[in-house]
Amino acid sequence: VLADNTVLGLDYVTTENTDGFWTVRTNRLPALTSFLALNNAIDDEKEANSTFLLVDNKATISTLEQLINFRIQMNSGDLEVNKDTVITLTEDIIVNEGDAKKWANGTSTKPTSWTPIVGFNGKFDGGGHTISGLYIAGQASGQKGIGLFTQTNGATIQNLKVTNSYFVVGTTNGTGGVVGQGSGTFNQIYTDVIMSDTNGTPRGYAGGIMSAAVDGIKVAESII
């Protein structure tokens, strides 16, 4: 233990009560003084990493848990968004680990299927980050399309990459790398998504960004 309360380069907080994590005394190893406080701190961190909260019509997403909670709130109708809503991705997000090529050719167990986000009409800014590992097993009953988003209504989606993903093309409507169908503006989008028809039955449209433009779309500086 050094004079500045560091041990092997790790910093510890000196405390004289049981509310602190560590008690550090000169020339002695640090001791844990409160497992309860440590567990509470871990729980608080997990909650912060999973909470999706819209403040002043803006929100950031940095974890898979936050992305899932965004989807849950959108799909349940609990989240009110409009054209001025801005959702910003601040980190790369891996939805499933593994290789999409192996999911597609059957040489690897297929992972958890992604449920697309419904009815977004705000701005989703990827911040240059990547969402990868999306797997969609096919079109669920009532879905209007397949993609990261099932459909958009005049949304703006920009600065986003969707890679290492595999979608089984829907039976009706459309399958897109970002959006199944709808309308909106797409700037600086990059997609690398495998799409396949697994049983030979008639299928809907498929597209690198969006499969079917309902009310028109604008695309700029994108690679699909």
Contacts in CASP RR format, 6 or more apart in sequence:
PFRMAT RR
TARGET T0000
AUTHOR 0000-0000-0000
METHOD contacts of the structure
MODEL  1
VLADNTVLGLDYVTTENTDGFWTVRTNRLPALTSFLALNNAIDDEKEANS
TFLLVDNKATISTLEQLINFRIQMNSGDLEVNKDTVITLTEDIIVNEGDA
KKWANGTSTKPTSWTPIVGFNGKFDGGGHTISGLYIAGQASGQKGIGLFT
QTNGATIQNLKVTNSYFVVGTTNGTGGVVGQGSGTFNQIYTDVIMSDTNG
TPRGYAGGIMSAAVDGIKVAESII
1 7 0 8 1.000
1 24 0 8 1.000
1 25 0 8 1.000
1 26 0 8 1.000
1 27 0 8 1.000
1 28 0 8 1.000
1 29 0 8 1.000
1 30 0 8 1.000
3 26 0 8 1.000
5 11 0 8 1.000
5 12 0 8 1.000
5 13 0 8 1.000
5 14 0 8 1.000
5 24 0 8 1.000
5 30 0 8 1.000
6 12 0 8 1.000
7 29 0 8 1.000
7 30 0 8 1.000
12 21 0 8 1.000
12 22 0 8 1.000
12 24 0 8 1.000
12 30 0 8 1.000
13 20 0 8 1.000
13 21 0 8 1.000
13 22 0 8 1.000
13 24 0 8 1.000
14 22 0 8 1.000
14 23 0 8 1.000
14 24 0 8 1.000
14 25 0 8 1.000
15 21 0 8 1.000
15 22 0 8 1.000
15 23 0 8 1.000
15 33 0 8 1.000
16 23 0 8 1.000
17 33 0 8 1.000
18 33 0 8 1.000
18 34 0 8 1.000
19 34 0 8 1.000
19 37 0 8 1.000
20 33 0 8 1.000
20 34 0 8 1.000
20 37 0 8 1.000
21 32 0 8 1.000
21 33 0 8 1.000
21 34 0 8 1.000
21 37 0 8 1.000
21 38 0 8 1.000
21 41 0 8 1.000
22 30 0 8 1.000
22 31 0 8 1.000
22 32 0 8 1.000
22 33 0 8 1.000
23 30 0 8 1.000
23 31 0 8 1.000
23 33 0 8 1.000
24 30 0 8 1.000
24 31 0 8 1.000
32 38 0 8 1.000
49 62 0 8 1.000
49 63 0 8 1.000
49 65 0 8 1.000
49 66 0 8 1.000
50 63 0 8 1.000
50 65 0 8 1.000
50 66 0 8 1.000
50 69 0 8 1.000
51 66 0 8 1.000
51 69 0 8 1.000
52 59 0 8 1.000
52 61 0 8 1.000
52 66 0 8 1.000
52 67 0 8 1.000
52 69 0 8 1.000
52 70 0 8 1.000
52 73 0 8 1.000
53 59 0 8 1.000
54 79 0 8 1.000
54 81 0 8 1.000
54 85 0 8 1.000
57 82 0 8 1.000
57 84 0 8 1.000
57 85 0 8 1.000
57 86 0 8 1.000
58 85 0 8 1.000
58 86 0 8 1.000
58 87 0 8 1.000
58 88 0 8 1.000
59 70 0 8 1.000
59 86 0 8 1.000
59 87 0 8 1.000
59 88 0 8 1.000
60 66 0 8 1.000
60 87 0 8 1.000
60 88 0 8 1.000
60 89 0 8 1.000
60 90 0 8 1.000
61 67 0 8 1.000
61 70 0 8 1.000
61 87 0 8 1.000
61 88 0 8 1.000
61 89 0 8 1.000
61 90 0 8 1.000
61 91 0 8 1.000
61 93 0 8 1.000
62 89 0 8 1.000
62 90 0 8 1.000
62 91 0 8 1.000
63 91 0 8 1.000
63 93 0 8 1.000
64 93 0 8 1.000
64 94 0 8 1.000
64 95 0 8 1.000
67 93 0 8 1.000
67 95 0 8 1.000
67 131 0 8 1.000
70 79 0 8 1.000
70 87 0 8 1.000
70 117 0 8 1.000
71 115 0 8 1.000
71 116 0 8 1.000
71 117 0 8 1.000
72 78 0 8 1.000
73 79 0 8 1.000
74 81 0 8 1.000
74 117 0 8 1.000
74 118 0 8 1.000
74 119 0 8 1.000
74 120 0 8 1.000
75 115 0 8 1.000
75 117 0 8 1.000
75 118 0 8 1.000
81 120 0 8 1.000
81 121 0 8 1.000
81 122 0 8 1.000
82 121 0 8 1.000
82 122 0 8 1.000
83 121 0 8 1.000
83 122 0 8 1.000
83 123 0 8 1.000
83 154 0 8 1.000
84 122 0 8 1.000
84 123 0 8 1.000
85 121 0 8 1.000
85 122 0 8 1.000
85 123 0 8 1.000
86 122 0 8 1.000
86 123 0 8 1.000
86 125 0 8 1.000
87 122 0 8 1.000
87 123 0 8 1.000
87 124 0 8 1.000
87 125 0 8 1.000
88 125 0 8 1.000
88 126 0 8 1.000
88 127 0 8 1.000
89 124 0 8 1.000
89 125 0 8 1.000
89 126 0 8 1.000
89 127 0 8 1.000
89 128 0 8 1.000
89 129 0 8 1.000
89 131 0 8 1.000
89 160 0 8 1.000
90 127 0 8 1.000
90 129 0 8 1.000
91 129 0 8 1.000
92 129 0 8 1.000
92 130 0 8 1.000
92 131 0 8 1.000
92 132 0 8 1.000
93 129 0 8 1.000
93 130 0 8 1.000
93 131 0 8 1.000
93 132 0 8 1.000
94 132 0 8 1.000
94 133 0 8 1.000
95 112 0 8 1.000
95 114 0 8 1.000
95 131 0 8 1.000
95 132 0 8 1.000
95 133 0 8 1.000
95 134 0 8 1.000
95 135 0 8 1.000
95 165 0 8 1.000
96 111 0 8 1.000
96 112 0 8 1.000
96 133 0 8 1.000
96 134 0 8 1.000
96 135 0 8 1.000
97 111 0 8 1.000
97 133 0 8 1.000
98 108 0 8 1.000
98 111 0 8 1.000
98 133 0 8 1.000
98 164 0 8 1.000
99 108 0 8 1.000
99 164 0 8 1.000
100 133 0 8 1.000
100 135 0 8 1.000
100 164 0 8 1.000
100 165 0 8 1.000
100 166 0 8 1.000
100 193 0 8 1.000
100 194 0 8 1.000
101 166 0 8 1.000
101 194 0 8 1.000
102 108 0 8 1.000
103 110 0 8 1.000
103 111 0 8 1.000
103 135 0 8 1.000
103 166 0 8 1.000
103 194 0 8 1.000
104 166 0 8 1.000
104 194 0 8 1.000
104 196 0 8 1.000
110 135 0 8 1.000
110 137 0 8 1.000
111 133 0 8 1.000
111 135 0 8 1.000
112 135 0 8 1.000
113 135 0 8 1.000
113 136 0 8 1.000
113 137 0 8 1.000
113 138 0 8 1.000
114 134 0 8 1.000
114 135 0 8 1.000
114 136 0 8 1.000
114 147 0 8 1.000
114 148 0 8 1.000
115 140 0 8 1.000
116 136 0 8 1.000
116 143 0 8 1.000
116 145 0 8 1.000
116 146 0 8 1.000
116 147 0 8 1.000
116 148 0 8 1.000
116 149 0 8 1.000
116 150 0 8 1.000
116 180 0 8 1.000
117 148 0 8 1.000
117 149 0 8 1.000
117 150 0 8 1.000
118 149 0 8 1.000
118 150 0 8 1.000
118 151 0 8 1.000
119 149 0 8 1.000
119 150 0 8 1.000
119 151 0 8 1.000
119 152 0 8 1.000
119 153 0 8 1.000
120 149 0 8 1.000
120 152 0 8 1.000
120 153 0 8 1.000
120 155 0 8 1.000
121 152 0 8 1.000
121 153 0 8 1.000
121 154 0 8 1.000
121 155 0 8 1.000
122 154 0 8 1.000
122 155 0 8 1.000
122 156 0 8 1.000
123 155 0 8 1.000
123 156 0 8 1.000
123 157 0 8 1.000
123 158 0 8 1.000
124 155 0 8 1.000
124 156 0 8 1.000
124 157 0 8 1.000
124 158 0 8 1.000
124 160 0 8 1.000
125 158 0 8 1.000
125 159 0 8 1.000
125 160 0 8 1.000
126 157 0 8 1.000
126 158 0 8 1.000
126 159 0 8 1.000
126 160 0 8 1.000
127 158 0 8 1.000
127 159 0 8 1.000
127 160 0 8 1.000
128 159 0 8 1.000
128 160 0 8 1.000
128 161 0 8 1.000
128 188 0 8 1.000
129 159 0 8 1.000
129 160 0 8 1.000
129 161 0 8 1.000
130 160 0 8 1.000
130 161 0 8 1.000
130 162 0 8 1.000
130 163 0 8 1.000
131 148 0 8 1.000
131 160 0 8 1.000
131 161 0 8 1.000
131 162 0 8 1.000
131 163 0 8 1.000
132 161 0 8 1.000
132 162 0 8 1.000
132 163 0 8 1.000
132 164 0 8 1.000
132 165 0 8 1.000
133 163 0 8 1.000
133 164 0 8 1.000
133 165 0 8 1.000
134 147 0 8 1.000
134 148 0 8 1.000
134 162 0 8 1.000
134 165 0 8 1.000
134 166 0 8 1.000
134 167 0 8 1.000
134 193 0 8 1.000
135 165 0 8 1.000
135 166 0 8 1.000
135 167 0 8 1.000
136 146 0 8 1.000
136 147 0 8 1.000
136 166 0 8 1.000
136 167 0 8 1.000
136 168 0 8 1.000
136 175 0 8 1.000
137 168 0 8 1.000
138 146 0 8 1.000
138 167 0 8 1.000
138 168 0 8 1.000
138 169 0 8 1.000
138 170 0 8 1.000
138 171 0 8 1.000
139 145 0 8 1.000
139 146 0 8 1.000
139 170 0 8 1.000
139 171 0 8 1.000
139 172 0 8 1.000
139 173 0 8 1.000
139 175 0 8 1.000
143 150 0 8 1.000
143 173 0 8 1.000
144 150 0 8 1.000
144 151 0 8 1.000
144 173 0 8 1.000
144 180 0 8 1.000
144 181 0 8 1.000
145 151 0 8 1.000
145 170 0 8 1.000
145 173 0 8 1.000
145 174 0 8 1.000
145 175 0 8 1.000
145 176 0 8 1.000
145 180 0 8 1.000
145 181 0 8 1.000
145 211 0 8 1.000
146 167 0 8 1.000
146 168 0 8 1.000
146 169 0 8 1.000
146 170 0 8 1.000
146 173 0 8 1.000
146 174 0 8 1.000
146 175 0 8 1.000
146 176 0 8 1.000
146 180 0 8 1.000
147 167 0 8 1.000
147 175 0 8 1.000
147 176 0 8 1.000
147 177 0 8 1.000
147 178 0 8 1.000
147 179 0 8 1.000
147 180 0 8 1.000
148 162 0 8 1.000
148 177 0 8 1.000
148 178 0 8 1.000
148 179 0 8 1.000
149 155 0 8 1.000
149 157 0 8 1.000
149 178 0 8 1.000
149 179 0 8 1.000
149 180 0 8 1.000
150 179 0 8 1.000
150 180 0 8 1.000
150 181 0 8 1.000
151 179 0 8 1.000
151 180 0 8 1.000
151 181 0 8 1.000
151 182 0 8 1.000
151 214 0 8 1.000
152 179 0 8 1.000
152 182 0 8 1.000
152 183 0 8 1.000
152 184 0 8 1.000
152 210 0 8 1.000
153 182 0 8 1.000
153 183 0 8 1.000
153 184 0 8 1.000
154 182 0 8 1.000
154 183 0 8 1.000
154 184 0 8 1.000
154 185 0 8 1.000
154 215 0 8 1.000
155 179 0 8 1.000
155 183 0 8 1.000
155 184 0 8 1.000
155 185 0 8 1.000
156 184 0 8 1.000
156 185 0 8 1.000
156 186 0 8 1.000
156 187 0 8 1.000
157 178 0 8 1.000
157 179 0 8 1.000
157 184 0 8 1.000
157 185 0 8 1.000
157 186 0 8 1.000
157 187 0 8 1.000
157 189 0 8 1.000
158 185 0 8 1.000
158 186 0 8 1.000
158 187 0 8 1.000
158 188 0 8 1.000
158 189 0 8 1.000
159 187 0 8 1.000
159 188 0 8 1.000
160 178 0 8 1.000
160 188 0 8 1.000
160 189 0 8 1.000
160 190 0 8 1.000
161 189 0 8 1.000
161 190 0 8 1.000
161 191 0 8 1.000
161 192 0 8 1.000
162 177 0 8 1.000
162 178 0 8 1.000
162 189 0 8 1.000
162 190 0 8 1.000
162 191 0 8 1.000
162 192 0 8 1.000
162 193 0 8 1.000
163 190 0 8 1.000
163 191 0 8 1.000
163 192 0 8 1.000
163 193 0 8 1.000
164 192 0 8 1.000
165 177 0 8 1.000
165 192 0 8 1.000
165 193 0 8 1.000
165 194 0 8 1.000
166 193 0 8 1.000
166 194 0 8 1.000
166 195 0 8 1.000
166 196 0 8 1.000
167 175 0 8 1.000
167 176 0 8 1.000
167 177 0 8 1.000
167 193 0 8 1.000
167 194 0 8 1.000
167 195 0 8 1.000
167 196 0 8 1.000
168 195 0 8 1.000
168 196 0 8 1.000
168 197 0 8 1.000
168 198 0 8 1.000
169 175 0 8 1.000
169 195 0 8 1.000
169 196 0 8 1.000
169 197 0 8 1.000
169 203 0 8 1.000
169 204 0 8 1.000
169 206 0 8 1.000
170 203 0 8 1.000
170 204 0 8 1.000
171 201 0 8 1.000
171 202 0 8 1.000
171 203 0 8 1.000
171 204 0 8 1.000
172 204 0 8 1.000
173 180 0 8 1.000
173 181 0 8 1.000
173 204 0 8 1.000
173 205 0 8 1.000
173 211 0 8 1.000
173 212 0 8 1.000
174 180 0 8 1.000
174 181 0 8 1.000
174 204 0 8 1.000
174 205 0 8 1.000
174 206 0 8 1.000
174 207 0 8 1.000
174 211 0 8 1.000
174 212 0 8 1.000
175 195 0 8 1.000
175 204 0 8 1.000
175 205 0 8 1.000
175 206 0 8 1.000
175 207 0 8 1.000
175 211 0 8 1.000
176 193 0 8 1.000
176 195 0 8 1.000
176 206 0 8 1.000
176 207 0 8 1.000
176 208 0 8 1.000
176 209 0 8 1.000
176 210 0 8 1.000
176 211 0 8 1.000
177 191 0 8 1.000
177 193 0 8 1.000
177 195 0 8 1.000
177 207 0 8 1.000
177 208 0 8 1.000
177 209 0 8 1.000
177 210 0 8 1.000
177 224 0 8 1.000
178 186 0 8 1.000
178 189 0 8 1.000
178 191 0 8 1.000
178 208 0 8 1.000
178 209 0 8 1.000
178 210 0 8 1.000
179 209 0 8 1.000
179 210 0 8 1.000
179 211 0 8 1.000
180 210 0 8 1.000
180 211 0 8 1.000
180 212 0 8 1.000
181 205 0 8 1.000
181 210 0 8 1.000
181 211 0 8 1.000
181 212 0 8 1.000
181 213 0 8 1.000
181 214 0 8 1.000
182 210 0 8 1.000
182 212 0 8 1.000
182 213 0 8 1.000
182 214 0 8 1.000
182 215 0 8 1.000
182 216 0 8 1.000
182 217 0 8 1.000
183 213 0 8 1.000
183 214 0 8 1.000
183 215 0 8 1.000
183 216 0 8 1.000
183 217 0 8 1.000
184 215 0 8 1.000
184 216 0 8 1.000
184 217 0 8 1.000
184 218 0 8 1.000
185 217 0 8 1.000
185 218 0 8 1.000
185 219 0 8 1.000
185 220 0 8 1.000
186 209 0 8 1.000
186 210 0 8 1.000
186 217 0 8 1.000
186 218 0 8 1.000
186 219 0 8 1.000
186 220 0 8 1.000
186 222 0 8 1.000
187 219 0 8 1.000
187 220 0 8 1.000
187 221 0 8 1.000
187 222 0 8 1.000
188 220 0 8 1.000
188 221 0 8 1.000
188 222 0 8 1.000
189 209 0 8 1.000
189 219 0 8 1.000
189 222 0 8 1.000
189 223 0 8 1.000
189 224 0 8 1.000
190 222 0 8 1.000
190 223 0 8 1.000
190 224 0 8 1.000
191 208 0 8 1.000
191 209 0 8 1.000
191 223 0 8 1.000
191 224 0 8 1.000
193 208 0 8 1.000
195 206 0 8 1.000
195 207 0 8 1.000
197 203 0 8 1.000
204 211 0 8 1.000
205 211 0 8 1.000
205 212 0 8 1.000
207 224 0 8 1.000
208 224 0 8 1.000
209 219 0 8 1.000
209 222 0 8 1.000
209 224 0 8 1.000
210 217 0 8 1.000
END
